């Protein structure tokens, strides 16, 4: 064991050699042309045309090399940018990290970062999971597959992502990722109520209209989110009046007394709240809350953190607790 030592993985610099190979090919072509002209006496002043042709060929080669060198520099820069973005999100491949969508509004992004940082610390003190620092992601360019949960605060003037960005988000959700939308308005979501929706809810509806979203419903009383770690009846944040929405579960035959787990093995790809969850989780470096709850109730903040724990555990472990319905059968078999 004394012979072991830890070393950091060496960093590598990727260099694009394509323009240099093209330039070398042009130079070889020019050299071949010049040699051919010399062997045929092309530089005899009495026969100027071949010499002029050689000069033209040489000039074309040099111009072509110069033109290729400029895009190559831009291509190399683009590659470096892509590697930098990948390196940022690659940290989530080494340890579990929560992510939040960068909105471009500094105050909101700061609360999202502080909120997920506070939740990550709370999770590490209550469970065996020790998440790393949260990461802000750009949906249009950053790799999303490393993150089990992405928190997206919605504002009334939020920009609707482009089609390509929405396609990336849709693929992320279909492959097992979960997006937690938060309108942060503290009221019950008005899906299907038309004019009863708040500006943030209307903006969220505009975004969801461009995604392949399954039917939604408020979290049922027997949903795994109510017991993923803590036993919860509500899911408050800074506010407590908004319900938490998830994918609607299939309707089952209630006459069957012993039925399989209600929500199967899948995890809802979408969650929607209006309770400003990150605002309740946001803590200063000294551990004091950055924003008050409404109403100002310490227990509400505690329940908000428990809500966050349940959400994280649910997205990471799925519906394993739903299998408790099979306990009677297992005990019966063990007793035989």
Secondary structure, 3 states (H helix, E strand, C coil): CCCCCCCCCCCCCCCCCHHHHHHHHHHHHHHHHHHHHHHCCCCCCCCHHHHHHHHHHHHHHHHHHHHHHHHHHHHHHHHHHHHHHHHHHHHHHHCCCCEEECCCCHHHHHHHHHHHHHHHHHHHHHCCCCCCCCEEECCCCCCCCCCCEEEEECCCCCCCCCHHHHHHHHHHHHCCCEEEEECCCCCCCCCCCHHHCCHHHHHHHHHHCCCCCCCEEECCCCCHHHCCCCCCCCCCCCCCCCCCEEECCCCCCCCCCCCCCCCCCCCCCEEEECCCHHHHHCECCCCCECCCCCCCCHHHHHHHHHHHHHHHHHHHHCCHHHHHHHHHHHHHHHHC
